[in-house]
Each structure stands twice: as structure tokens, then as C-alpha cells.
Amino acid sequence: MKDAAPGFGEILKTRLDEEAYRRLLRIDNPALHHFVAKYVELCNPDRVYVSQGSAEDIEYIKNTAVKNGEEIKLATEGHTVHFDNYKDQARDREHTLLLVSKGRELGPKLRTGDREEKLKEIHEILKNIMQGHELYVCFYTLGPAGSEFTIPCVQLTDSSYVAHSENILYRQGYEEFVRQGRQARPFKFVHSQGKLDERKTSTNLDKRRIYIDIEGDTVYSANTQYGGNSIGLKKLAMRLAINRASKEGWLTEHMLIMGIHGPKGRVTYFTGAFPSMCGKTSTAMLDGETIVGDDIAYLRKKNGRVRAVNVEKGVFGIIQGINSKDDPIQWEVLHSPVEVIFSNVLVTEDGHVHWTGKDGEVPLRGYNHSGEWWKGKKDEKGKEIPCSHPNARFTVELKYFKNLDPRLDDPEGVVLDAIVYGGRDSNTWVPVEESFNWEHGIITKGASLESESTAATLGAEGVREFNPMSNLDFLSIPIGRYIEDNINFGKDLAKPPRIFAVNYFLKGEDGNFLTEKTDKKVWFKWMELRVHEDVGAIDTPTGRIPVYEDLRKLFQLVLDRHYAKEAYIKQFTVRVQENLAKIDRITKIYRELTSVPSRVFEVLEEQRQRLIRAREKYGDYISPFELAS
């Protein structure tokens, strides 16, 4: 083993013990050594632990999280709980910035900061921030190792909770760094939880910063513990990956991946993009189907087909509302003696956990993100504190889910046959619809995706939030360029995935939902049959919808339920006025952006004209039976 190069090599030799130094130098990558040395010197931790991802390393980090108080053991074997600061419970949008050099513009909907100025600021914040702490140097891969999808990642963090979480969520990558050596182009992450209080939560929240340096492939995060701000390989890495994918001709998407099981043992792979609270998790966990991933997918073209991988191997999921009836698979995992980190839930006196929406009565007392808790406890503004935070989470490996697809770690990925976009929409989209082709689907389904807010979140129900491909929060390139990347991605494919839209939230005139929670099982079975052209469809001005008889058979087969013609008519009536209003909204948004492909406006206008012609013939509300005749 050679010594590190002069200069930063001396820092490493001085600050690392012999074993840590040996582990780091086994990776033949001077740029990596320089990166580690720079932040060891700047952040000034008391100790440095270099993880090879061995069972011993993983156990050490897990045990340290309990020993230092970042996590607390629970009554069930393998379960721990972590608490964030009461005011550090969600993504800090205000201080999450994409760093760009002077003169570079990403557009009005993306939050940016001057790269030179913000790098100077974050380095000042990081100076000596790890004094009294241990620094963990951890190596991972996004995507299966040894694959064209693989992106190696190095995480520096002084939080054993963050390192423990990433050990659950991501594949170990130390040997991949050794294999790639100087050829590696890693994503790099520097995180410090900063000064902690007696509850071991971050205190200097006024100096909380999350900066994504897309030019340097580096994420900086300071004075925060909440996973969305501190677990760098998740949505923070997604910004870096979107930028890289755009340059190299592949896609990074906010999508689940699942296998839908069709006739005679056939498995057809779907991806799906859904904004928050629009049914993404319930879709990924459909019983009878198999899950590859629930959150982030990389899509690449190979031999004229699209292949997709889950970049993760675990779930960092919202726990609110999970119950034994609606979420039996997740419920079973969360009550098994396997490794689970709960965050910001209620811990009862006997060491068990409770959360809002869990089966059973809410305990009268316990301990949660607000400290000692009792029913009726109020915050400083007089608002009642729930037993668990609305953003309370669980972290667990996918391998414990009985619906796990065997292709999770396939380095080739899965061949993708369908892409689904879904939002919260009370009056426009039908429950399921196929696009006419790739371009039509990307533009009228993906790029036109909206989701309605609820009164509980914004105080005004039905306000539609524009969220193209459910990826707006995570873009690191201009929106127009991102849409163009998606359009171009499908142009030279021998067999492009079919694109569908679903809507679980359509309402009738009385304000009640027109579909039931379980109906999505039928929509996905229908889409699977359409991929293989086993059933026909009805052409409408906005896309292709199911034939009644096909749905009637599927409802009987899948749900053992009669499906009435009256329900079909209400659900699949084309609402012309509402669709025209949507086109107006989406067109206006894209007119205000820069570098939007002209084809976006042309395809939207073509759809407008189809709707106008249909209205002239049939009226404002068109029964699917009229279009089928």
C-alpha cells in the first residue's frame, strides 16, 4: 500500500488511526483522499471511522447510534427510535439551494444560490463543526454494483443515525470504489448535525443549510438531522443524478418500480410517478404484485428497450395512517423483529411505538418529538401536538417485504413496458387512460401532471399544484430541458413503454369519490393487458380508455365485485370543459418558462382541437358508450 500524496496525505496520516488510513489508501483515488482530508481538517472531528461496509462496520455504527443517544432501543428486537429537533421535522426548502455559477440560469421555479458565495458560507459553517464528534466515512452505490447504472457515493457524516440509515437504505460500495479506482466519478456528501442538545437533536437551526453543488457533484448539509435534509443519497443525490443523466442521455425519475402479474405467470414491469399523498405507496404495495422500488428510478436505453433499476435497497417511508387493514404488508414488517428505525413517533412506557392512524386507541402519555407527551398537549402557539409528527418515518430494508420482486438487485435492471402518472384530481382525468403514443403521454400526462391541495395543508381545497413527472422539487436543470430530455428519450426506441395516467380521486356531483381504494388493482390489471394488446380500448379526445365489458370481467375476477354500467359511465365520461381548462393552465405555465420545446404547445393544441370537435358533436360531457359506438 502506497502512502497518500504529499500535503493532504500528511493530514490523513495524522488524523486517522492506522486501520482507517489503511482502508482509505486501499482505494487508489487521490481525488477521494484529498476530499476526505479537506473535510477532516475543516470539520475537525475527534475521531474518524472509515467503513468498508463489513458486518462488523455496520454493527459498530448501529450500536454507536444507541450508545451515543441518537437512537433509543425499543421493546421489539431490532427496533430503535430517533427524534429530530421539534423544529427540524421536514425538508428545509428555504435553505435548500442549487449552487450555480454567475450567469447560469435554471429558471423561475428552481431555487438557486451563487456558487462562489454559498460555498464560502457553508465552509465557514462547517469549520470545527465536528469537534467532540466521530466522523464516519462511508461508501455506497446508487443502483446495483458492477452495473452501467452504478454511481459510487462517499458520505462523510458525524451522525451515527444518518450512517445507520444509509446502511439500511443503500448498497455498500467500498469494493466498488476499490474496483473503479481513479476512474470513479463519485457523488460526494458532507453532513454534520452540528451542536446537539440533551436530547441529542440539532440546535443551531438558524444555520441549517442544504447546498447542492451540481458542478462539483457534492452535497453539503449542516445543522440538521431530519432524513430529507441529511440522508444525502436520497433526494439530495437525485438532483446530482438528474443533472448527470441530462448530459448523458438517460433519466433519473421520482418513480416506483413494480411487477404487475398477468395471465400464465407473466410479469410486466411498470414505473409510476405520483406527487405526495396521491397513492404512490399504496400502489407500490398492491397485494398480488411485486415491488422493485418505491421512490427513485434510473432509466436507461439498451437494445431498443428501456431498463430501470431502483437506486435503493430500503424504504424511508411516511408512517402516518399505516394500519393493518389498508397496509397489511407494511404492517407486518413494522411488527416483526427486524431492523427498523422509527423517527418522530410516540414511544410508550413499555417501549412500543404508536403513530397517528395506527390500529387501536392513542395512548394517554408517552415520549415523542416534543419531549414528554400527553393527550391534549399544546405547542407554544396553542395548537394541539399529535402523538406522532405528520412526517414521522420508518427506515427498513426491502428484503423484509413479502412482496419483494426477485429482480431488485439485477445489474441489468428490469425491462420497462409501462409508465404511469397519477395526481390528486377531483374533476378532470378519468380513473385510467392510455396515451396515444410516447410523445403524447410525456406531454399530456407527465408534463401536465397536477395535484390538488387539501384544506388541511393550504387552507383552500382544490388548489392545483403543477408538478411535472412529480419531479419539480428535485430538478437541477431547467424545466424545459427536462421535458425535452423525456420527449427525446423515447424517439429511437424499438418498443417504447406505453404511457398511462391514473386518477384515484375523481369525484361526482355530490362531492363523493367515484372510485374505491381497491379499484386501483383493476386499473393496473387492465394496463398490463393493454401492454400486451390482450384487450381493446376506446379512443377519446384525450387518450384511450377501457371497454366496459373488459372492466366488468376484471372487477369480478380481481375484486369479486359487480361493476355496474352506471359506475363506468360516471367514471369514464369525458369532461370537455374541465380538460380544456387544464390545457389552458398548463399552456400558460409553459409559456412563462424558457426553452420549452415547441412540440409541447403543438401537442396540447392538438388535444384542445380534438376536445372542441368532440364537444360540437356530443356536448360538454361525453359518455364512453357514445365514443364506443
C-alpha positions as CSV (number, residue, x, y, z in Angstrom):
1,M,0.0,0.0,0.0
2,K,1.4,3.4,-1.0
3,D,1.1,6.5,1.1
4,A,-1.3,9.2,0.1
5,A,0.2,12.0,-1.9
6,P,2.1,14.8,-0.1
7,G,0.1,17.6,1.5
8,F,-3.3,16.1,2.2
9,G,-1.6,12.7,2.8
10,E,0.0,14.2,5.9
11,I,-3.4,15.2,7.2
12,L,-4.7,11.7,6.8
13,K,-1.7,10.1,8.4
14,T,-2.0,12.4,11.4
15,R,-5.8,12.4,11.9
16,L,-6.7,8.8,11.0
17,D,-5.6,5.7,13.0
18,E,-3.6,3.1,11.3
19,E,-6.6,0.9,10.3
20,A,-8.7,3.8,9.0
21,Y,-5.7,5.1,7.0
22,R,-5.0,1.6,5.5
23,R,-8.7,1.2,4.5
24,L,-8.8,4.6,2.8
25,L,-5.5,4.1,0.9
26,R,-6.6,0.8,-0.4
27,I,-8.8,2.9,-2.8
28,D,-6.4,4.2,-5.5
29,N,-8.0,7.6,-5.9
30,P,-6.0,10.7,-4.9
31,A,-9.0,12.9,-5.5
32,L,-11.0,11.0,-3.0
33,H,-8.1,11.1,-0.5
34,H,-8.0,14.9,-1.0
35,F,-11.7,15.2,-0.4
36,V,-11.6,13.3,2.8
37,A,-8.5,15.1,4.1
38,K,-10.0,18.5,3.3
39,Y,-13.1,17.9,5.4
40,V,-11.4,16.1,8.2
41,E,-9.2,19.2,8.5
42,L,-12.1,21.7,8.2
43,C,-14.7,20.0,10.3
44,N,-12.1,18.8,12.9
45,P,-13.8,15.7,14.4
46,D,-12.3,14.0,17.4
47,R,-12.2,10.6,15.7
48,V,-12.5,9.3,12.1
49,Y,-14.1,5.9,11.3
50,V,-13.6,4.5,7.8
51,S,-16.3,1.9,7.0
52,Q,-15.6,-0.9,4.5
53,G,-19.3,-1.9,4.8
54,S,-18.4,-5.2,6.5
55,A,-20.8,-6.8,9.0
56,E,-18.6,-5.5,11.8
57,D,-18.6,-2.0,10.5
58,I,-22.4,-2.0,10.1
59,E,-22.8,-3.4,13.6
60,Y,-20.4,-0.8,15.1
61,I,-22.3,2.1,13.6
62,K,-25.7,0.7,14.6
63,N,-24.5,0.1,18.2
64,T,-22.9,3.6,18.4
65,A,-26.2,5.2,17.4
66,V,-27.7,3.7,20.6
67,K,-24.7,4.3,22.8
68,N,-24.4,8.0,22.0
69,G,-28.2,8.6,22.3
70,E,-29.1,9.4,18.7
71,E,-31.3,6.3,18.7
72,I,-33.1,4.6,21.6
73,K,-33.8,0.8,21.8
74,L,-37.4,-0.3,21.7
75,A,-39.1,-3.3,23.2
76,T,-39.2,-5.2,19.9
77,E,-35.8,-6.8,19.0
78,G,-34.1,-4.8,16.2
79,H,-36.3,-1.7,16.6
80,T,-34.9,1.7,17.5
81,V,-36.4,5.2,17.5
82,H,-34.8,8.5,16.6
83,F,-36.1,12.0,17.3
84,D,-35.3,15.2,15.3
85,N,-35.5,18.6,16.9
86,Y,-39.1,19.8,17.2
87,K,-38.5,22.4,14.6
88,D,-36.4,20.1,12.3
89,Q,-39.1,17.8,11.0
90,A,-39.2,18.3,7.3
91,R,-37.3,19.4,4.2
92,D,-35.9,22.9,4.7
93,R,-37.0,24.3,1.3
94,E,-35.8,27.9,2.1
95,H,-32.2,26.8,2.7
96,T,-32.0,24.0,0.1
97,L,-30.3,25.6,-2.8
98,L,-28.8,24.5,-6.1
99,L,-25.4,26.2,-6.4
100,V,-24.8,27.7,-9.9
101,S,-22.0,29.9,-11.2
102,K,-22.7,33.5,-12.2
103,G,-24.5,33.8,-15.5
104,R,-26.1,30.4,-15.3
105,E,-30.0,30.3,-15.0
106,L,-32.1,27.4,-14.1
107,G,-35.5,29.1,-14.4
108,P,-38.0,30.7,-12.0
109,K,-39.3,27.6,-10.3
110,L,-35.9,26.3,-9.1
111,R,-34.2,27.7,-6.0
112,T,-30.6,28.6,-6.7
113,G,-27.7,30.3,-5.0
114,D,-24.5,31.9,-6.2
115,R,-21.9,29.0,-6.1
116,E,-18.9,31.0,-5.1
117,E,-20.8,32.9,-2.3
118,K,-22.6,29.9,-0.9
119,L,-19.6,27.6,-0.9
120,K,-17.7,30.2,1.1
121,E,-20.7,30.4,3.5
122,I,-21.0,26.6,4.0
123,H,-17.3,26.2,4.6
124,E,-17.4,28.8,7.3
125,I,-20.4,27.0,8.9
126,L,-18.5,23.6,8.7
127,K,-15.3,24.9,10.3
128,N,-14.8,22.9,13.6
129,I,-18.4,21.8,13.5
130,M,-17.5,18.2,14.3
131,Q,-15.4,18.9,17.4
132,G,-16.4,16.4,20.0
133,H,-17.9,14.1,17.4
134,E,-16.9,11.0,15.5
135,L,-16.8,11.3,11.7
136,Y,-18.0,8.3,9.7
137,V,-16.6,7.9,6.1
138,C,-19.0,5.5,4.3
139,F,-19.1,4.2,0.8
140,Y,-22.2,3.2,-1.1
141,T,-23.6,2.8,-4.6
142,L,-26.7,4.2,-6.2
143,G,-28.0,1.3,-8.2
144,P,-26.7,-2.3,-8.2
145,A,-22.9,-2.6,-8.0
146,G,-21.0,-3.5,-11.2
147,S,-23.7,-2.2,-13.5
148,E,-23.9,0.6,-16.1
149,F,-26.4,2.1,-13.7
150,T,-24.0,2.3,-10.8
151,I,-23.0,5.6,-9.3
152,P,-20.4,5.3,-6.4
153,C,-21.0,7.6,-3.5
154,V,-19.0,8.7,-0.5
155,Q,-20.7,10.0,2.6
156,L,-19.0,12.0,5.4
157,T,-21.2,12.4,8.4
158,D,-20.9,12.9,12.2
159,S,-24.3,11.4,12.7
160,S,-24.4,7.7,13.5
161,Y,-28.2,7.8,12.8
162,V,-27.5,9.1,9.3
163,A,-24.8,6.5,8.7
164,H,-27.1,3.8,10.2
165,S,-30.0,4.9,8.0
166,E,-27.9,4.8,4.8
167,N,-26.6,1.3,5.7
168,I,-30.2,0.2,5.6
169,L,-31.2,2.1,2.5
170,Y,-28.2,1.7,0.2
171,R,-25.9,-1.0,-1.1
172,Q,-22.4,-0.9,0.3
173,G,-19.9,0.5,-2.2
174,Y,-16.4,0.2,-0.7
175,E,-15.3,-2.6,-3.0
176,E,-16.8,-0.7,-6.0
177,F,-14.5,2.2,-5.1
178,V,-11.6,-0.2,-5.0
179,R,-12.6,-1.7,-8.3
180,Q,-13.1,1.7,-10.1
181,G,-10.0,3.4,-8.5
182,R,-9.1,6.6,-10.4
183,Q,-11.9,6.0,-12.9
184,A,-14.6,6.6,-10.3
185,R,-16.8,9.7,-10.7
186,P,-18.5,9.6,-7.3
187,F,-21.2,11.8,-5.8
188,K,-19.9,13.3,-2.6
189,F,-21.7,14.2,0.6
190,V,-20.6,16.2,3.6
191,H,-23.1,16.3,6.5
192,S,-22.8,17.5,10.1
193,Q,-25.7,17.5,12.6
194,G,-23.8,20.3,14.4
195,K,-24.2,21.1,18.1
196,L,-26.6,18.8,19.9
197,D,-28.9,19.4,22.9
198,E,-29.5,17.0,25.8
199,R,-32.0,15.1,23.6
200,K,-29.2,14.6,21.0
201,T,-31.0,16.8,18.5
202,S,-29.5,19.6,16.3
203,T,-29.8,23.0,17.9
204,N,-28.3,25.6,15.6
205,L,-31.2,25.6,13.2
206,D,-30.7,29.2,12.2
207,K,-27.5,27.9,10.5
208,R,-29.3,24.9,8.8
209,R,-28.1,24.7,5.2
210,I,-28.5,22.2,2.4
211,Y,-26.5,23.2,-0.6
212,I,-26.3,21.1,-3.8
213,D,-23.2,21.9,-5.8
214,I,-24.2,20.4,-9.2
215,E,-20.9,21.5,-10.8
216,G,-18.9,19.7,-8.1
217,D,-21.2,16.7,-7.7
218,T,-21.2,17.4,-4.0
219,V,-23.9,18.0,-1.4
220,Y,-23.3,19.9,1.8
221,S,-25.8,19.6,4.7
222,A,-25.3,21.2,8.2
223,N,-27.1,21.7,11.5
224,T,-29.9,19.3,10.7
225,Q,-30.8,15.6,11.4
226,Y,-34.1,15.2,9.6
227,G,-33.6,12.5,7.0
228,G,-34.7,14.5,4.0
229,N,-32.1,17.1,4.8
230,S,-29.3,14.8,6.0
231,I,-29.6,11.4,4.3
232,G,-27.6,12.6,1.3
233,L,-28.1,9.7,-1.1
234,K,-31.9,10.2,-1.2
235,K,-33.5,13.3,-2.8
236,L,-30.3,15.3,-2.5
237,A,-28.4,12.9,-4.7
238,M,-31.4,12.9,-7.0
239,R,-30.5,16.5,-8.0
240,L,-27.0,15.4,-8.9
241,A,-28.2,12.4,-10.8
242,I,-30.8,14.4,-12.8
243,N,-28.1,16.8,-13.9
244,R,-25.7,13.9,-14.9
245,A,-28.5,12.0,-16.7
246,S,-29.4,15.0,-18.8
247,K,-25.8,15.3,-20.0
248,E,-25.5,11.6,-20.8
249,G,-28.9,10.7,-22.3
250,W,-30.6,8.7,-19.5
251,L,-33.3,9.6,-17.0
252,T,-33.5,10.0,-13.2
253,E,-37.1,9.8,-12.1
254,H,-39.2,10.1,-8.9
255,M,-40.8,6.7,-9.6
256,L,-41.8,3.4,-8.1
257,I,-40.9,0.2,-10.0
258,M,-43.2,-2.8,-9.7
259,G,-44.0,-6.0,-11.4
260,I,-47.7,-6.5,-12.4
261,H,-48.6,-10.2,-12.7
262,G,-50.6,-11.1,-15.7
263,P,-52.0,-14.3,-17.2
264,K,-50.0,-17.6,-17.2
265,G,-47.3,-16.3,-14.8
266,R,-46.4,-13.2,-17.0
267,V,-44.7,-10.3,-15.1
268,T,-44.8,-6.8,-16.7
269,Y,-42.7,-4.1,-15.2
270,F,-44.2,-0.6,-14.6
271,T,-42.8,2.6,-13.2
272,G,-45.1,5.2,-11.6
273,A,-44.8,8.8,-10.6
274,F,-47.2,10.3,-8.0
275,P,-46.9,13.5,-6.0
276,S,-47.1,13.3,-2.2
277,M,-50.4,11.9,-0.8
278,C,-51.6,10.7,-4.2
279,G,-51.4,6.9,-3.7
280,K,-47.7,6.1,-4.6
281,T,-47.0,3.9,-1.6
282,S,-50.4,2.1,-1.7
283,T,-49.7,1.4,-5.4
284,A,-46.2,0.1,-4.8
285,M,-47.6,-2.2,-2.1
286,L,-50.6,-3.7,-4.1
287,D,-51.1,-7.2,-2.9
288,G,-50.6,-9.8,-5.5
289,E,-48.0,-7.7,-7.3
290,T,-44.2,-7.4,-6.6
291,I,-42.2,-4.3,-5.7
292,V,-38.8,-3.4,-7.1
293,G,-38.7,0.1,-5.6
294,D,-40.9,2.7,-4.1
295,D,-39.2,6.0,-4.7
296,I,-36.4,6.7,-7.2
297,A,-35.6,5.0,-10.5
298,Y,-32.8,5.3,-13.1
299,L,-33.9,4.6,-16.7
300,R,-31.5,3.7,-19.5
301,K,-31.9,2.5,-23.1
302,K,-30.4,-0.8,-24.1
303,N,-31.0,-2.7,-27.4
304,G,-34.1,-0.5,-28.2
305,R,-35.8,-1.1,-24.8
306,V,-35.9,0.8,-21.6
307,R,-34.4,-0.7,-18.5
308,A,-35.0,0.5,-14.9
309,V,-33.3,0.0,-11.5
310,N,-34.2,1.0,-8.0
311,V,-31.2,3.1,-6.8
312,E,-32.0,2.0,-3.2
313,K,-32.4,-1.3,-1.3
314,G,-34.6,0.1,1.5
315,V,-37.6,2.3,2.4
316,F,-37.7,5.6,4.2
317,G,-41.4,5.8,4.4
318,I,-44.1,8.0,5.9
319,I,-45.7,6.0,8.7
320,Q,-48.8,8.2,9.4
321,G,-52.0,6.2,8.5
322,I,-50.4,2.8,8.2
323,N,-52.8,0.3,9.6
324,S,-53.4,-3.5,9.4
325,K,-56.4,-3.3,7.1
326,D,-55.2,-0.9,4.4
327,D,-51.4,-1.7,4.6
328,P,-51.0,-5.4,5.6
329,I,-47.6,-5.8,4.1
330,Q,-46.0,-2.8,5.7
331,W,-47.9,-3.5,8.9
332,E,-46.4,-7.0,9.1
333,V,-42.8,-5.7,8.6
334,L,-43.2,-3.0,11.2
335,H,-44.3,-5.5,13.7
336,S,-41.6,-8.0,13.0
337,P,-38.3,-8.4,15.0
338,V,-36.2,-7.0,12.1
339,E,-34.0,-3.9,11.9
340,V,-36.3,-0.8,11.8
341,I,-35.6,2.8,12.7
342,F,-38.7,4.8,13.6
343,S,-38.5,8.6,13.7
344,N,-40.7,11.1,15.4
345,V,-43.3,8.6,16.6
346,L,-44.7,8.2,20.1
347,V,-42.9,5.8,22.4
348,T,-45.0,4.4,25.2
349,E,-43.8,3.5,28.7
350,D,-43.4,-0.2,27.8
351,G,-41.1,0.7,24.9
352,H,-43.5,0.2,22.0
353,V,-44.5,2.8,19.4
354,H,-47.7,4.5,18.3
355,W,-48.5,6.8,15.4
356,T,-51.4,8.7,14.0
357,G,-53.7,6.3,12.2
358,K,-52.3,3.1,13.8
359,D,-54.8,0.5,14.9
360,G,-56.1,0.9,18.5
361,E,-56.6,3.8,20.9
362,V,-54.0,6.6,21.1
363,P,-52.1,6.2,24.4
364,L,-52.7,8.9,27.0
365,R,-49.0,9.5,27.6
366,G,-45.6,8.8,26.2
367,Y,-42.5,10.4,24.7
368,N,-42.2,11.9,21.3
369,H,-40.6,14.6,19.1
370,S,-41.9,17.3,21.6
371,G,-40.5,15.5,24.6
372,E,-42.8,14.2,27.3
373,W,-46.2,14.0,25.7
374,W,-49.8,13.7,27.0
375,K,-53.1,13.7,25.2
376,G,-54.1,17.3,24.7
377,K,-50.6,18.8,24.9
378,K,-50.3,22.0,23.0
379,D,-47.3,23.8,21.4
380,E,-46.3,27.4,22.0
381,K,-49.0,28.6,19.5
382,G,-51.7,26.8,21.3
383,K,-52.0,24.1,18.7
384,E,-52.5,20.5,19.9
385,I,-49.5,18.3,19.3
386,P,-50.4,14.9,17.8
387,C,-48.9,11.7,19.2
388,S,-46.6,11.4,16.1
389,H,-45.4,14.0,13.7
390,P,-47.3,14.1,10.3
391,N,-43.9,13.5,8.7
392,A,-42.9,10.7,11.1
393,R,-41.0,7.9,9.2
394,F,-39.7,4.4,9.3
395,T,-36.5,3.1,7.7
396,V,-36.3,-0.6,6.8
397,E,-34.8,-2.9,4.2
398,L,-36.9,-4.0,1.3
399,K,-35.8,-7.6,1.8
400,Y,-38.2,-8.0,4.7
401,F,-41.3,-7.3,2.5
402,K,-43.0,-10.4,1.3
403,N,-44.0,-8.8,-2.0
404,L,-40.3,-8.0,-2.9
405,D,-39.6,-8.7,-6.6
406,P,-36.6,-11.1,-7.2
407,R,-35.1,-8.6,-9.7
408,L,-34.3,-5.9,-7.1
409,D,-30.5,-6.4,-7.5
410,D,-30.3,-7.3,-11.1
411,P,-27.4,-5.3,-12.6
412,E,-29.2,-5.3,-16.0
413,G,-32.3,-3.7,-14.4
414,V,-35.9,-4.7,-15.5
415,V,-37.3,-4.2,-18.9
416,L,-39.9,-1.5,-18.6
417,D,-43.2,-1.8,-20.5
418,A,-45.3,0.9,-18.9
419,I,-45.0,4.3,-17.2
420,V,-47.9,5.6,-15.1
421,Y,-48.5,9.2,-13.9
422,G,-51.1,10.0,-11.2
423,G,-52.2,13.0,-9.3
424,R,-55.0,14.2,-7.0
425,D,-57.7,15.4,-9.4
426,S,-61.3,15.8,-8.4
427,N,-62.9,16.6,-11.8
428,T,-60.8,16.1,-14.9
429,W,-58.8,12.9,-15.5
430,V,-60.7,9.6,-15.8
431,P,-59.5,6.8,-13.5
432,V,-57.2,5.2,-16.1
433,E,-56.3,6.2,-19.6
434,E,-53.6,5.2,-22.1
435,S,-51.8,7.9,-24.2
436,F,-51.8,7.6,-28.0
437,N,-48.0,7.4,-28.1
438,W,-44.8,8.3,-26.2
439,E,-44.8,12.0,-27.1
440,H,-48.5,12.4,-26.3
441,G,-48.0,10.6,-23.0
442,I,-45.0,12.6,-21.9
443,I,-46.6,15.9,-22.7
444,T,-50.3,15.5,-21.8
445,K,-49.8,13.0,-18.8
446,G,-46.3,13.5,-17.4
447,A,-45.5,17.2,-18.2
448,S,-49.1,18.1,-17.4
449,L,-49.2,16.4,-14.0
450,E,-51.0,18.5,-11.3
451,S,-52.1,17.6,-7.8
452,E,-54.8,19.3,-5.8
453,S,-54.0,20.5,-2.3
454,T,-56.4,19.8,0.6
455,A,-57.9,22.3,3.1
456,A,-55.7,20.8,5.8
457,T,-52.5,21.8,4.0
458,L,-53.1,25.1,2.3
459,G,-56.5,26.3,3.7
460,A,-58.1,26.2,0.3
461,E,-59.2,22.8,-1.1
462,G,-58.7,22.2,-4.8
463,V,-55.8,24.4,-5.5
464,R,-53.8,22.7,-8.2
465,E,-50.0,22.5,-7.9
466,F,-48.1,22.0,-11.1
467,N,-45.6,19.1,-10.7
468,P,-44.3,17.7,-14.0
469,M,-43.5,14.0,-13.6
470,S,-43.8,14.5,-9.8
471,N,-40.2,15.7,-10.0
472,L,-40.4,19.5,-9.7
473,D,-38.9,19.7,-6.2
474,F,-35.9,17.7,-7.3
475,L,-34.9,19.2,-10.7
476,S,-31.4,20.6,-11.1
477,I,-31.9,21.5,-14.8
478,P,-34.4,24.0,-16.4
479,I,-37.9,22.5,-16.6
480,G,-38.0,23.0,-20.4
481,R,-34.8,21.0,-20.8
482,Y,-36.1,18.3,-18.5
483,I,-39.3,17.9,-20.6
484,E,-37.2,17.8,-23.8
485,D,-35.0,15.1,-22.3
486,N,-38.1,13.0,-21.6
487,I,-39.5,13.5,-25.1
488,N,-36.2,12.7,-26.8
489,F,-35.6,9.6,-24.6
490,G,-38.4,7.8,-26.5
491,K,-37.6,8.7,-30.0
492,D,-35.3,5.8,-31.1
493,L,-36.8,3.0,-29.0
494,A,-37.8,-0.2,-30.8
495,K,-40.5,-0.7,-28.2
496,P,-41.2,2.3,-26.0
497,P,-43.1,1.8,-22.8
498,R,-46.7,2.6,-23.0
499,I,-47.7,5.7,-21.0
500,F,-50.8,5.8,-18.8
501,A,-52.5,8.2,-16.4
502,V,-54.4,7.2,-13.3
503,N,-56.7,9.2,-11.0
504,Y,-57.8,7.7,-7.7
505,F,-59.5,10.9,-6.6
506,L,-62.2,11.7,-9.2
507,K,-65.5,12.9,-7.6
508,G,-69.1,13.1,-8.6
509,E,-71.5,15.9,-8.5
510,D,-72.3,15.1,-4.8
511,G,-68.6,15.6,-3.9
512,N,-68.1,11.9,-3.1
513,F,-65.3,9.8,-4.7
514,L,-66.4,7.8,-7.7
515,T,-63.9,5.0,-7.1
516,E,-62.9,2.9,-4.2
517,K,-59.4,2.4,-2.7
518,T,-59.2,-1.1,-4.1
519,D,-60.2,-0.2,-7.6
520,K,-56.5,0.6,-8.5
521,K,-55.9,-3.2,-8.6
522,V,-58.3,-3.4,-11.6
523,W,-56.8,-0.4,-13.3
524,F,-53.3,-1.9,-13.2
525,K,-54.5,-5.3,-14.4
526,W,-56.2,-3.6,-17.3
527,M,-53.0,-1.6,-18.1
528,E,-51.0,-4.9,-18.0
529,L,-53.4,-6.4,-20.6
530,R,-53.2,-3.3,-22.8
531,V,-49.4,-3.5,-22.9
532,H,-49.7,-7.0,-24.5
533,E,-52.7,-6.0,-26.6
534,D,-54.9,-8.6,-24.9
535,V,-57.8,-6.2,-24.7
536,G,-59.0,-3.3,-26.8
537,A,-59.7,0.3,-25.9
538,I,-61.9,3.3,-26.9
539,D,-60.3,6.3,-28.4
540,T,-61.3,9.6,-26.8
541,P,-60.0,13.1,-27.4
542,T,-57.5,12.7,-24.5
543,G,-56.4,9.1,-24.8
544,R,-57.6,5.5,-24.8
545,I,-60.0,4.2,-22.1
546,P,-61.1,0.7,-21.2
547,V,-64.1,-1.1,-22.8
548,Y,-66.9,-1.7,-20.2
549,E,-67.0,-5.4,-20.7
550,D,-63.3,-5.8,-20.1
551,L,-63.6,-3.9,-16.8
552,R,-66.7,-5.8,-15.8
553,K,-64.8,-9.1,-16.1
554,L,-61.7,-7.7,-14.3
555,F,-63.8,-6.4,-11.4
556,Q,-65.3,-9.8,-11.0
557,L,-62.0,-11.6,-11.3
558,V,-59.8,-9.3,-9.2
559,L,-62.2,-8.0,-6.6
560,D,-65.1,-10.4,-6.8
561,R,-67.4,-7.4,-7.3
562,H,-70.1,-6.5,-9.8
563,Y,-69.2,-3.4,-11.8
564,A,-72.2,-1.5,-12.9
565,K,-72.6,0.3,-16.2
566,E,-73.7,3.4,-14.3
567,A,-70.4,3.5,-12.4
568,Y,-68.5,3.1,-15.7
569,I,-70.3,6.0,-17.3
570,K,-69.7,8.3,-14.3
571,Q,-66.1,7.4,-14.1
572,F,-65.2,7.5,-17.8
573,T,-67.3,10.3,-19.0
574,V,-65.1,12.8,-20.9
575,R,-65.3,16.1,-19.1
576,V,-64.7,18.5,-22.0
577,Q,-64.8,21.9,-20.2
578,E,-62.5,20.6,-17.4
579,N,-60.0,19.2,-19.8
580,L,-59.9,22.5,-21.8
581,A,-59.4,24.4,-18.6
582,K,-56.5,22.1,-17.8
583,I,-54.9,22.7,-21.2
584,D,-55.2,26.5,-20.6
585,R,-53.5,26.2,-17.2
586,I,-50.6,24.0,-18.4
587,T,-50.1,26.1,-21.6
588,K,-49.9,29.3,-19.5
589,I,-47.3,27.8,-17.2
590,Y,-45.1,26.6,-20.0
591,R,-45.4,30.0,-21.8
592,E,-43.8,31.6,-18.8
593,L,-40.8,29.3,-18.8
594,T,-37.8,29.4,-21.1
595,S,-36.5,26.8,-23.6
596,V,-39.7,24.8,-23.7
597,P,-39.9,22.6,-26.8
598,S,-42.4,23.9,-29.3
599,R,-43.8,20.3,-29.6
600,V,-45.2,20.8,-26.1
601,F,-47.5,23.6,-27.3
602,E,-48.3,21.7,-30.5
603,V,-49.4,18.5,-28.8
604,L,-51.5,20.5,-26.2
605,E,-53.2,22.4,-29.0
606,E,-53.9,19.2,-30.9
607,Q,-55.6,17.9,-27.8
608,R,-57.6,21.1,-27.5
609,Q,-58.9,20.8,-31.0
610,R,-59.9,17.2,-30.6
611,L,-61.9,18.2,-27.5
612,I,-63.6,21.1,-29.3
613,R,-64.6,18.9,-32.2
614,A,-66.0,16.3,-29.8
615,R,-67.9,18.9,-27.9
616,E,-69.5,20.1,-31.1
617,K,-70.7,16.6,-31.8
618,Y,-71.6,15.3,-28.3
619,G,-71.7,18.2,-25.9
620,D,-69.7,19.0,-22.7
621,Y,-70.0,15.6,-21.1
622,I,-69.5,12.6,-23.3
623,S,-70.4,9.1,-22.3
624,P,-67.8,6.5,-23.1
625,F,-70.6,4.5,-24.8
626,E,-71.2,7.3,-27.3
627,L,-67.5,7.2,-28.3
628,A,-67.5,3.4,-28.5
629,S,-70.4,3.2,-31.0
